[in-house]
C-alpha cells in the first residue's frame, strides 16, 4: 500500500541523519536548478527522500524554509565581507574595493543562496532572525563607506553609503547572463568605485606617472667643449 511506503520513507528520511539539514540542502539544489520560485514544499521533501508531511516537523511552510536558507546565506555573506574589509587594511580605499569584489564573488559562487537572499521576494522584515542577519552583512558595507567618507576633503558631498551595494546587486542578478553589458561586472564595479571616490573628492587617476623625457646622452668630446666630427663616411678626414 502506498501510504505504508510513504510512512517508511518518512521514517527513513527522519532517522537518516539531520532531516532539517537534508531539507535545506535539497531546497538549495532546487533553487540552483529552478530559482526560488520554481519549486514547492513537496518538491523539497521529495528531493530529500522524505514524505510530503515530514518537512512540517521543522518548517511551518515553504517561506520559512526559504527564510532559513536566506539567513544562512546572509551569515556566509557577512563572513566574506568581513574578511574582505579586514578593518580597512592596508588602507581604506583598497579595502573598500575588496568589499565590492567580495560582493560580486559571492553572487557568482553561491547563486542559490544569492537567489534566496535577494530574488525570492521574501519579506525580510517579517522574520527577525533573517532581518538581523541581513543587517549585520550590510553593516559591513555601510561601515566601509562611512570610513571612506570620513577621509574625504572637507565640504565634499557624500554619495549614499549603500551606493556600491546597489550597483553590485544590479550586476549580480540572476538574469545578468541574459542582459548585454558593455563590460564585465567586475569592470563595471571598478568604474562605479571610481565614480564614488570622485564624488568624495579623492583623486581617481590611477595611471602610473609618466616617465620624464630624458635628453640624449652627450658624447664625452662634446661635454669637454671639443668639436665632434659628423658621423658617416664623410665625417672622417683623410
KEKE-635233 format. One record per atom (N, C-alpha, C): residue number from 1; chain; x, y, z. Coordinates in nm, 3 decimals. Example, Ala and Ser with C-alpha at 12.3 -4.5 7.8 and 13.67 -1.06 7.14 Angstrom:
<rs>
1,A,1.319,-0.569,0.780
1,A,1.230,-0.450,0.780
1,A,1.320,-0.330,0.780
2,A,1.285,-0.225,0.708
2,A,1.367,-0.106,0.714
2,A,1.290,0.003,0.787
</rs>
This chain:
<rs>
1,A,0.085,-0.119,0.000
1,A,0.000,0.000,0.000
1,A,0.088,0.124,0.000
2,A,0.046,0.224,-0.079
2,A,0.131,0.340,-0.099
2,A,0.154,0.419,0.028
3,A,0.050,0.427,0.116
3,A,0.068,0.509,0.237
3,A,0.173,0.448,0.329
4,A,0.184,0.312,0.328
4,A,0.288,0.249,0.410
4,A,0.426,0.278,0.352
5,A,0.436,0.283,0.220
5,A,0.563,0.317,0.158
5,A,0.604,0.459,0.196
6,A,0.504,0.548,0.192
6,A,0.533,0.686,0.229
6,A,0.577,0.695,0.375
7,A,0.511,0.616,0.461
7,A,0.544,0.620,0.603
7,A,0.686,0.569,0.626
8,A,0.721,0.456,0.557
8,A,0.855,0.402,0.572
8,A,0.959,0.500,0.520
9,A,0.925,0.569,0.408
9,A,1.016,0.667,0.352
9,A,1.036,0.784,0.448
10,A,0.927,0.826,0.512
10,A,0.935,0.936,0.609
10,A,1.023,0.898,0.726
11,A,1.002,0.774,0.779
11,A,1.084,0.731,0.891
11,A,1.230,0.722,0.851
12,A,1.255,0.670,0.730
12,A,1.393,0.659,0.683
12,A,1.455,0.798,0.669
13,A,1.376,0.893,0.614
13,A,1.427,1.029,0.598
13,A,1.450,1.096,0.731
14,A,1.360,1.071,0.827
14,A,1.372,1.139,0.955
14,A,1.490,1.086,1.035
15,A,1.520,0.958,1.022
15,A,1.627,0.897,1.101
15,A,1.758,0.883,1.024
16,A,1.758,0.923,0.896
16,A,1.880,0.904,0.818
16,A,1.989,1.002,0.858
17,A,1.957,1.094,0.945
17,A,2.054,1.195,0.986
17,A,1.979,1.320,1.029
18,A,2.026,1.432,0.985
18,A,1.964,1.559,1.018
18,A,1.864,1.595,0.910
19,A,1.737,1.575,0.939
19,A,1.633,1.600,0.838
19,A,1.629,1.746,0.800
20,A,1.643,1.835,0.898
20,A,1.638,1.978,0.868
20,A,1.748,2.016,0.769
21,A,1.869,1.966,0.794
21,A,1.980,1.997,0.704
21,A,1.958,1.935,0.566
22,A,1.900,1.813,0.564
22,A,1.872,1.748,0.436
22,A,1.773,1.830,0.354
23,A,1.673,1.887,0.420
23,A,1.573,1.970,0.351
23,A,1.636,2.099,0.301
24,A,1.722,2.159,0.382
24,A,1.790,2.281,0.339
24,A,1.876,2.256,0.215
25,A,1.949,2.146,0.217
25,A,2.035,2.113,0.102
25,A,1.951,2.081,-0.021
26,A,1.840,2.011,0.000
26,A,1.751,1.979,-0.112
26,A,1.694,2.106,-0.173
27,A,1.651,2.198,-0.088
27,A,1.595,2.324,-0.138
27,A,1.702,2.406,-0.210
28,A,1.824,2.406,-0.158
28,A,1.932,2.478,-0.225
28,A,1.955,2.423,-0.366
29,A,1.953,2.292,-0.377
29,A,1.970,2.231,-0.509
29,A,1.859,2.269,-0.604
30,A,1.736,2.275,-0.554
30,A,1.622,2.313,-0.638
30,A,1.629,2.460,-0.677
31,A,1.673,2.544,-0.586
31,A,1.687,2.686,-0.618
31,A,1.793,2.705,-0.726
32,A,1.904,2.634,-0.714
32,A,2.010,2.644,-0.815
32,A,1.960,2.599,-0.951
33,A,1.869,2.502,-0.952
33,A,1.818,2.448,-1.078
33,A,1.702,2.528,-1.134
34,A,1.610,2.572,-1.047
34,A,1.485,2.631,-1.095
34,A,1.459,2.773,-1.044
35,A,1.542,2.821,-0.953
35,A,1.514,2.950,-0.892
35,A,1.427,2.935,-0.769
36,A,1.423,3.040,-0.687
36,A,1.350,3.032,-0.561
36,A,1.201,3.012,-0.581
37,A,1.147,3.059,-0.692
37,A,1.003,3.046,-0.717
37,A,0.969,2.920,-0.795
38,A,1.068,2.838,-0.826
38,A,1.044,2.726,-0.917
38,A,1.023,2.592,-0.852
39,A,0.999,2.587,-0.720
39,A,0.977,2.457,-0.657
39,A,0.876,2.472,-0.544
40,A,0.820,2.360,-0.504
40,A,0.721,2.358,-0.398
40,A,0.780,2.293,-0.273
41,A,0.706,2.302,-0.164
41,A,0.746,2.236,-0.040
41,A,0.757,2.086,-0.063
42,A,0.663,2.032,-0.140
42,A,0.664,1.888,-0.168
42,A,0.784,1.849,-0.252
43,A,0.826,1.937,-0.342
43,A,0.946,1.909,-0.423
43,A,1.069,1.895,-0.333
44,A,1.079,1.983,-0.234
44,A,1.193,1.976,-0.142
44,A,1.190,1.846,-0.064
45,A,1.071,1.805,-0.020
45,A,1.058,1.680,0.054
45,A,1.098,1.561,-0.034
46,A,1.051,1.564,-0.158
46,A,1.083,1.456,-0.249
46,A,1.233,1.449,-0.275
47,A,1.295,1.564,-0.294
47,A,1.440,1.568,-0.318
47,A,1.518,1.515,-0.198
48,A,1.466,1.541,-0.078
48,A,1.532,1.493,0.044
48,A,1.501,1.347,0.072
49,A,1.408,1.288,-0.003
49,A,1.374,1.147,0.016
49,A,1.282,1.122,0.133
50,A,1.195,1.220,0.165
50,A,1.102,1.203,0.277
50,A,0.961,1.229,0.227
51,A,0.863,1.203,0.313
51,A,0.724,1.224,0.275
51,A,0.693,1.372,0.269
52,A,0.583,1.407,0.204
52,A,0.543,1.546,0.192
52,A,0.511,1.609,0.327
53,A,0.479,1.525,0.427
53,A,0.445,1.578,0.560
53,A,0.568,1.600,0.647
54,A,0.679,1.533,0.614
54,A,0.797,1.538,0.700
54,A,0.854,1.679,0.721
55,A,0.858,1.766,0.617
55,A,0.917,1.899,0.639
55,A,0.847,1.982,0.746
56,A,0.719,1.953,0.771
56,A,0.645,2.032,0.869
56,A,0.696,2.010,1.012
57,A,0.781,1.911,1.030
57,A,0.841,1.891,1.163
57,A,0.942,2.001,1.195
58,A,0.991,2.068,1.090
58,A,1.095,2.169,1.111
58,A,1.058,2.307,1.055
59,A,0.970,2.310,0.956
59,A,0.937,2.438,0.892
59,A,0.785,2.452,0.882
60,A,0.739,2.574,0.910
60,A,0.595,2.599,0.905
60,A,0.543,2.584,0.762
61,A,0.620,2.636,0.665
61,A,0.580,2.631,0.525
61,A,0.703,2.656,0.438
62,A,0.681,2.666,0.309
62,A,0.791,2.686,0.215
62,A,0.864,2.817,0.240
63,A,0.792,2.923,0.277
63,A,0.855,3.051,0.303
63,A,0.952,3.044,0.421
64,A,0.916,2.966,0.521
64,A,1.006,2.953,0.635
64,A,1.131,2.876,0.595
65,A,1.116,2.777,0.508
65,A,1.232,2.705,0.457
65,A,1.322,2.800,0.378
66,A,1.262,2.882,0.292
66,A,1.340,2.979,0.216
66,A,1.408,3.081,0.308
67,A,1.337,3.123,0.412
67,A,1.395,3.218,0.507
67,A,1.518,3.161,0.575
68,A,1.512,3.033,0.609
68,A,1.628,2.969,0.672
68,A,1.747,2.966,0.578
69,A,1.720,2.939,0.449
69,A,1.827,2.939,0.350
69,A,1.884,3.079,0.334
70,A,1.795,3.178,0.324
70,A,1.841,3.317,0.309
70,A,1.922,3.361,0.431
71,A,1.879,3.322,0.550
71,A,1.952,3.359,0.671
71,A,2.092,3.300,0.669
72,A,2.103,3.173,0.631
72,A,2.235,3.111,0.623
72,A,2.320,3.181,0.518
73,A,2.257,3.219,0.408
73,A,2.330,3.291,0.304
73,A,2.384,3.424,0.354
74,A,2.302,3.499,0.428
74,A,2.348,3.627,0.482
74,A,2.461,3.608,0.582
75,A,2.458,3.499,0.657
75,A,2.566,3.473,0.753
75,A,2.697,3.447,0.679
76,A,2.690,3.371,0.569
76,A,2.810,3.347,0.489
76,A,2.855,3.475,0.418
77,A,2.757,3.552,0.371
77,A,2.785,3.680,0.306
77,A,2.857,3.774,0.402
78,A,2.809,3.781,0.524
78,A,2.873,3.865,0.626
78,A,3.018,3.822,0.648
79,A,3.041,3.692,0.657
79,A,3.178,3.642,0.680
79,A,3.270,3.682,0.564
80,A,3.220,3.673,0.442
80,A,3.301,3.709,0.325
80,A,3.333,3.859,0.327
81,A,3.233,3.941,0.353
81,A,3.254,4.085,0.352
81,A,3.348,4.127,0.466
82,A,3.333,4.063,0.582
82,A,3.420,4.096,0.696
82,A,3.565,4.064,0.662
83,A,3.588,3.948,0.602
83,A,3.724,3.910,0.564
83,A,3.779,4.006,0.458
84,A,3.695,4.047,0.365
84,A,3.739,4.138,0.259
84,A,3.771,4.276,0.315
85,A,3.690,4.324,0.406
85,A,3.711,4.457,0.464
85,A,3.836,4.458,0.552
86,A,3.854,4.355,0.634
86,A,3.975,4.340,0.716
86,A,4.006,4.468,0.794
87,A,3.901,4.529,0.845
87,A,3.913,4.653,0.924
87,A,3.991,4.761,0.850
88,A,3.973,4.764,0.718
88,A,4.032,4.872,0.639
88,A,4.180,4.861,0.611
89,A,4.237,4.742,0.625
89,A,4.381,4.725,0.597
89,A,4.403,4.684,0.452
90,A,4.513,4.720,0.387
90,A,4.620,4.806,0.436
90,A,4.585,4.955,0.431
91,A,4.483,4.989,0.352
91,A,4.434,5.126,0.351
91,A,4.286,5.120,0.315
92,A,4.214,5.227,0.345
92,A,4.068,5.226,0.334
92,A,4.020,5.205,0.191
93,A,4.083,5.271,0.096
93,A,4.038,5.261,-0.043
93,A,4.055,5.119,-0.095
94,A,4.171,5.058,-0.070
94,A,4.196,4.921,-0.116
94,A,4.097,4.824,-0.052
95,A,4.073,4.840,0.078
95,A,3.980,4.750,0.147
95,A,3.838,4.770,0.096
96,A,3.801,4.893,0.066
96,A,3.668,4.922,0.013
96,A,3.647,4.852,-0.121
97,A,3.748,4.855,-0.205
97,A,3.738,4.786,-0.334
97,A,3.727,4.635,-0.315
98,A,3.799,4.581,-0.218
98,A,3.791,4.437,-0.190
98,A,3.650,4.398,-0.150
99,A,3.583,4.483,-0.073
99,A,3.445,4.453,-0.031
99,A,3.356,4.442,-0.154
100,A,3.372,4.533,-0.250
100,A,3.292,4.526,-0.372
100,A,3.317,4.399,-0.450
101,A,3.444,4.360,-0.460
101,A,3.476,4.236,-0.533
101,A,3.423,4.114,-0.459
102,A,3.425,4.119,-0.325
102,A,3.372,4.006,-0.247
102,A,3.222,3.992,-0.269
103,A,3.152,4.104,-0.283
103,A,3.008,4.102,-0.311
103,A,2.982,4.027,-0.442
104,A,3.054,4.065,-0.546
104,A,3.034,4.001,-0.677
104,A,3.075,3.854,-0.672
105,A,3.183,3.824,-0.602
105,A,3.229,3.685,-0.595
105,A,3.126,3.597,-0.526
106,A,3.065,3.648,-0.421
106,A,2.963,3.569,-0.351
106,A,2.845,3.539,-0.445
107,A,2.801,3.640,-0.517
107,A,2.689,3.620,-0.609
107,A,2.724,3.518,-0.717
108,A,2.849,3.521,-0.761
108,A,2.892,3.431,-0.869
108,A,2.911,3.289,-0.818
109,A,2.963,3.275,-0.697
109,A,2.998,3.142,-0.645
109,A,2.886,3.075,-0.566
110,A,2.790,3.154,-0.517
110,A,2.679,3.099,-0.438
110,A,2.546,3.146,-0.495
111,A,2.515,3.109,-0.620
111,A,2.394,3.163,-0.683
111,A,2.264,3.122,-0.614
112,A,2.260,3.003,-0.555
112,A,2.137,2.960,-0.489
112,A,2.112,3.043,-0.363
113,A,2.215,3.061,-0.282
113,A,2.200,3.147,-0.165
113,A,2.161,3.288,-0.207
114,A,2.231,3.342,-0.309
114,A,2.205,3.479,-0.353
114,A,2.060,3.494,-0.400
115,A,2.012,3.393,-0.472
115,A,1.874,3.397,-0.520
115,A,1.776,3.399,-0.405
116,A,1.798,3.316,-0.305
116,A,1.708,3.313,-0.189
116,A,1.714,3.444,-0.111
117,A,1.833,3.505,-0.104
117,A,1.851,3.628,-0.026
117,A,1.788,3.750,-0.094
118,A,1.805,3.760,-0.227
118,A,1.771,3.885,-0.294
118,A,1.664,3.875,-0.402
119,A,1.633,3.753,-0.447
119,A,1.543,3.740,-0.561
119,A,1.421,3.654,-0.532
120,A,1.403,3.614,-0.407
120,A,1.291,3.525,-0.374
120,A,1.163,3.601,-0.341
121,A,1.174,3.731,-0.319
121,A,1.058,3.809,-0.280
121,A,1.018,3.793,-0.135
122,A,1.105,3.733,-0.054
122,A,1.073,3.716,0.088
122,A,1.069,3.851,0.158
123,A,0.970,3.877,0.242
123,A,0.970,3.999,0.323
123,A,1.069,3.983,0.438
124,A,1.187,4.041,0.424
124,A,1.293,4.021,0.523
124,A,1.249,4.066,0.662
125,A,1.173,4.176,0.667
125,A,1.135,4.230,0.798
125,A,1.031,4.145,0.870
126,A,0.977,4.044,0.802
126,A,0.878,3.956,0.866
126,A,0.944,3.847,0.949
127,A,1.075,3.832,0.935
127,A,1.148,3.729,1.007
127,A,1.262,3.796,1.084
128,A,1.252,3.811,1.215
128,A,1.353,3.884,1.292
128,A,1.495,3.829,1.275
129,A,1.509,3.696,1.273
129,A,1.642,3.637,1.260
129,A,1.701,3.667,1.122
130,A,1.617,3.659,1.019
130,A,1.664,3.690,0.884
130,A,1.699,3.837,0.872
131,A,1.617,3.923,0.928
131,A,1.644,4.066,0.922
131,A,1.775,4.100,0.993
132,A,1.798,4.039,1.109
132,A,1.922,4.065,1.184
132,A,2.044,4.020,1.105
133,A,2.036,3.904,1.040
133,A,2.148,3.854,0.960
133,A,2.174,3.946,0.842
134,A,2.068,3.994,0.780
134,A,2.081,4.087,0.668
134,A,2.147,4.218,0.712
135,A,2.102,4.271,0.825
135,A,2.158,4.398,0.874
135,A,2.306,4.383,0.908
136,A,2.343,4.272,0.968
136,A,2.485,4.252,1.003
136,A,2.572,4.252,0.879
137,A,2.524,4.188,0.773
137,A,2.601,4.183,0.649
137,A,2.615,4.322,0.588
138,A,2.505,4.393,0.576
138,A,2.511,4.523,0.509
138,A,2.576,4.629,0.597
139,A,2.584,4.605,0.727
139,A,2.656,4.699,0.813
139,A,2.805,4.702,0.778
140,A,2.857,4.593,0.724
140,A,2.997,4.590,0.682
140,A,3.018,4.690,0.569
141,A,2.930,4.686,0.469
141,A,2.941,4.778,0.355
141,A,2.919,4.921,0.403
142,A,2.822,4.939,0.489
142,A,2.791,5.074,0.539
142,A,2.910,5.131,0.617
143,A,2.970,5.048,0.702
143,A,3.085,5.094,0.781
143,A,3.203,5.128,0.691
144,A,3.226,5.047,0.586
144,A,3.336,5.074,0.494
144,A,3.314,5.207,0.422
145,A,3.189,5.230,0.376
145,A,3.159,5.355,0.306
145,A,3.174,5.475,0.399
146,A,3.133,5.461,0.523
146,A,3.143,5.573,0.617
146,A,3.289,5.601,0.652
147,A,3.370,5.496,0.665
147,A,3.513,5.516,0.693
147,A,3.579,5.590,0.575
148,A,3.539,5.551,0.455
148,A,3.594,5.616,0.337
148,A,3.550,5.762,0.331
149,A,3.423,5.787,0.359
149,A,3.371,5.925,0.355
149,A,3.440,6.014,0.457
150,A,3.481,5.956,0.569
150,A,3.547,6.035,0.673
150,A,3.683,6.087,0.627
151,A,3.741,6.025,0.525
151,A,3.870,6.069,0.474
151,A,3.857,6.173,0.364
152,A,3.734,6.202,0.321
152,A,3.713,6.295,0.211
152,A,3.750,6.437,0.252
153,A,3.786,6.521,0.155
153,A,3.817,6.662,0.186
153,A,3.696,6.730,0.250
154,A,3.719,6.829,0.334
154,A,3.607,6.900,0.397
154,A,3.512,6.960,0.294
155,A,3.385,6.946,0.319
155,A,3.285,7.005,0.231
155,A,3.249,6.920,0.110
156,A,3.318,6.806,0.090
156,A,3.287,6.721,-0.026
156,A,3.151,6.655,-0.006
157,A,3.067,6.651,-0.109
157,A,2.937,6.585,-0.096
157,A,2.955,6.436,-0.072
158,A,2.864,6.378,0.002
158,A,2.875,6.236,0.033
158,A,2.771,6.156,-0.046
159,A,2.815,6.070,-0.138
159,A,2.720,5.981,-0.206
159,A,2.655,5.887,-0.105
160,A,2.542,5.824,-0.140
160,A,2.479,5.730,-0.046
160,A,2.575,5.620,-0.005
161,A,2.574,5.585,0.124
161,A,2.668,5.485,0.175
161,A,2.649,5.350,0.107
162,A,2.525,5.318,0.067
162,A,2.499,5.187,0.008
162,A,2.502,5.189,-0.145
163,A,2.558,5.294,-0.204
163,A,2.560,5.306,-0.350
163,A,2.631,5.188,-0.414
164,A,2.748,5.150,-0.358
164,A,2.823,5.038,-0.415
164,A,2.742,4.910,-0.410
165,A,2.672,4.887,-0.297
165,A,2.594,4.764,-0.285
165,A,2.483,4.760,-0.388
166,A,2.421,4.875,-0.415
166,A,2.312,4.878,-0.514
166,A,2.365,4.847,-0.653
167,A,2.480,4.906,-0.687
167,A,2.538,4.879,-0.818
167,A,2.581,4.733,-0.829
168,A,2.646,4.681,-0.725
168,A,2.691,4.542,-0.727
168,A,2.572,4.448,-0.742
169,A,2.462,4.477,-0.672
169,A,2.346,4.390,-0.681
169,A,2.285,4.394,-0.820
170,A,2.290,4.510,-0.885
170,A,2.235,4.521,-1.020
170,A,2.303,4.426,-1.117
171,A,2.435,4.413,-1.103
171,A,2.511,4.329,-1.196
171,A,2.536,4.189,-1.141
172,A,2.473,4.158,-1.028
172,A,2.483,4.022,-0.973
172,A,2.352,3.947,-0.987
173,A,2.251,4.011,-1.043
173,A,2.120,3.948,-1.053
173,A,2.125,3.822,-1.139
174,A,2.031,3.734,-1.114
174,A,2.028,3.607,-1.184
174,A,2.009,3.620,-1.334
175,A,1.951,3.733,-1.380
175,A,1.928,3.748,-1.523
175,A,2.043,3.823,-1.591
176,A,2.154,3.842,-1.519
176,A,2.266,3.918,-1.577
176,A,2.318,3.852,-1.704
177,A,2.314,3.718,-1.708
177,A,2.366,3.648,-1.826
177,A,2.281,3.676,-1.948
178,A,2.155,3.717,-1.929
178,A,2.067,3.741,-2.044
178,A,2.070,3.887,-2.087
179,A,2.140,3.972,-2.011
179,A,2.146,4.114,-2.045
179,A,2.284,4.145,-2.101
180,A,2.287,4.219,-2.210
180,A,2.414,4.257,-2.269
180,A,2.471,4.375,-2.190
181,A,2.591,4.356,-2.139
181,A,2.656,4.461,-2.061
181,A,2.776,4.513,-2.139
182,A,2.805,4.642,-2.126
182,A,2.918,4.697,-2.201
182,A,3.053,4.646,-2.155
183,A,3.059,4.593,-2.033
183,A,3.184,4.538,-1.980
183,A,3.147,4.437,-1.873
184,A,3.247,4.371,-1.817
184,A,3.220,4.268,-1.716
184,A,3.170,4.333,-1.588
185,A,3.097,4.256,-1.503
185,A,3.053,4.312,-1.375
185,A,3.168,4.367,-1.291
186,A,3.284,4.300,-1.293
186,A,3.398,4.349,-1.215
186,A,3.446,4.484,-1.267
187,A,3.448,4.500,-1.400
187,A,3.490,4.627,-1.458
187,A,3.388,4.737,-1.428
188,A,3.260,4.701,-1.434
188,A,3.156,4.798,-1.402
188,A,3.164,4.840,-1.255
189,A,3.191,4.745,-1.168
189,A,3.204,4.778,-1.027
189,A,3.324,4.869,-1.004
190,A,3.435,4.840,-1.072
190,A,3.552,4.926,-1.057
190,A,3.522,5.067,-1.104
191,A,3.449,5.080,-1.216
191,A,3.411,5.212,-1.263
191,A,3.323,5.283,-1.162
192,A,3.233,5.209,-1.100
192,A,3.144,5.270,-1.001
192,A,3.222,5.316,-0.879
193,A,3.322,5.237,-0.838
193,A,3.405,5.276,-0.724
193,A,3.479,5.405,-0.756
194,A,3.529,5.418,-0.879
194,A,3.597,5.541,-0.918
194,A,3.502,5.660,-0.912
195,A,3.379,5.639,-0.959
195,A,3.279,5.747,-0.952
195,A,3.252,5.784,-0.807
196,A,3.244,5.683,-0.722
196,A,3.218,5.707,-0.580
196,A,3.333,5.786,-0.518
197,A,3.456,5.746,-0.549
197,A,3.572,5.816,-0.496
197,A,3.578,5.959,-0.548
198,A,3.546,5.976,-0.676
198,A,3.547,6.111,-0.733
198,A,3.443,6.198,-0.665
199,A,3.328,6.138,-0.634
199,A,3.223,6.213,-0.565
199,A,3.266,6.258,-0.427
200,A,3.358,6.184,-0.366
200,A,3.409,6.221,-0.234
200,A,3.530,6.315,-0.242
201,A,3.572,6.345,-0.365
201,A,3.684,6.437,-0.380
201,A,3.820,6.371,-0.381
202,A,3.825,6.238,-0.394
202,A,3.954,6.170,-0.399
202,A,4.009,6.176,-0.542
203,A,4.141,6.183,-0.559
203,A,4.197,6.172,-0.693
203,A,4.174,6.031,-0.746
204,A,4.136,6.023,-0.872
204,A,4.100,5.891,-0.927
204,A,4.183,5.852,-1.048
205,A,4.284,5.930,-1.082
205,A,4.372,5.892,-1.193
205,A,4.472,5.791,-1.142
206,A,4.451,5.664,-1.181
206,A,4.537,5.557,-1.130
206,A,4.647,5.517,-1.226
207,A,4.662,5.595,-1.333
207,A,4.770,5.563,-1.425
207,A,4.904,5.592,-1.360
208,A,5.005,5.508,-1.385
208,A,5.137,5.537,-1.326
208,A,5.190,5.667,-1.383
209,A,5.262,5.745,-1.304
209,A,5.315,5.871,-1.355
209,A,5.404,5.850,-1.476
210,A,5.387,5.937,-1.575
210,A,5.466,5.923,-1.698
210,A,5.612,5.955,-1.669
211,A,5.698,5.876,-1.728
211,A,5.841,5.900,-1.709
211,A,5.882,6.026,-1.785
212,A,5.958,6.111,-1.720
212,A,6.003,6.234,-1.785
212,A,6.101,6.200,-1.897
213,A,6.085,6.275,-2.007
213,A,6.173,6.250,-2.121
213,A,6.316,6.286,-2.085
214,A,6.407,6.197,-2.112
214,A,6.547,6.222,-2.080
214,A,6.620,6.268,-2.206
215,A,6.706,6.371,-2.192
215,A,6.781,6.415,-2.311
215,A,6.877,6.306,-2.356
216,A,6.908,6.302,-2.484
216,A,7.003,6.200,-2.533
216,A,7.138,6.218,-2.468
217,A,7.212,6.110,-2.450
217,A,7.344,6.121,-2.386
217,A,7.438,6.209,-2.468
218,A,7.516,6.285,-2.399
218,A,7.610,6.375,-2.465
218,A,7.745,6.306,-2.475
219,A,7.803,6.298,-2.596
219,A,7.935,6.234,-2.611
219,A,8.039,6.305,-2.527
220,A,8.139,6.231,-2.481
220,A,8.242,6.292,-2.395
220,A,8.311,6.411,-2.461
221,A,8.334,6.402,-2.593
221,A,8.403,6.510,-2.662
221,A,8.323,6.638,-2.654
222,A,8.186,6.624,-2.669
222,A,8.102,6.743,-2.667
222,A,8.099,6.804,-2.529
223,A,8.100,6.717,-2.428
223,A,8.094,6.770,-2.292
223,A,8.223,6.843,-2.256
224,A,8.335,6.806,-2.323
224,A,8.463,6.872,-2.292
224,A,8.482,6.998,-2.374
225,A,8.392,7.027,-2.466
225,A,8.400,7.151,-2.543
225,A,8.463,7.134,-2.677
226,A,8.523,7.017,-2.711
226,A,8.588,6.997,-2.840
226,A,8.485,6.966,-2.946
227,A,8.516,6.999,-3.072
227,A,8.423,6.975,-3.181
227,A,8.411,6.826,-3.206
228,A,8.294,6.784,-3.241
228,A,8.269,6.644,-3.270
228,A,8.249,6.630,-3.419
229,A,8.334,6.550,-3.489
229,A,8.319,6.536,-3.634
229,A,8.188,6.470,-3.667
230,A,8.125,6.507,-3.777
230,A,7.999,6.444,-3.816
230,A,8.018,6.297,-3.843
231,A,7.912,6.220,-3.822
231,A,7.920,6.077,-3.847
231,A,7.903,6.048,-3.994
232,A,7.939,5.928,-4.037
232,A,7.925,5.891,-4.178
232,A,8.061,5.885,-4.246
233,A,8.061,5.838,-4.367
233,A,8.190,5.823,-4.436
233,A,8.261,5.955,-4.462
234,A,8.184,6.067,-4.466
234,A,8.247,6.196,-4.492
234,A,8.289,6.267,-4.364
235,A,8.262,6.200,-4.256
235,A,8.296,6.267,-4.130
235,A,8.438,6.246,-4.088
236,A,8.509,6.154,-4.150
236,A,8.646,6.125,-4.108
236,A,8.742,6.192,-4.208
237,A,8.832,6.275,-4.162
237,A,8.928,6.335,-4.255
237,A,9.027,6.231,-4.309
238,A,9.065,6.253,-4.435
238,A,9.156,6.158,-4.498
238,A,9.300,6.197,-4.472
</rs>
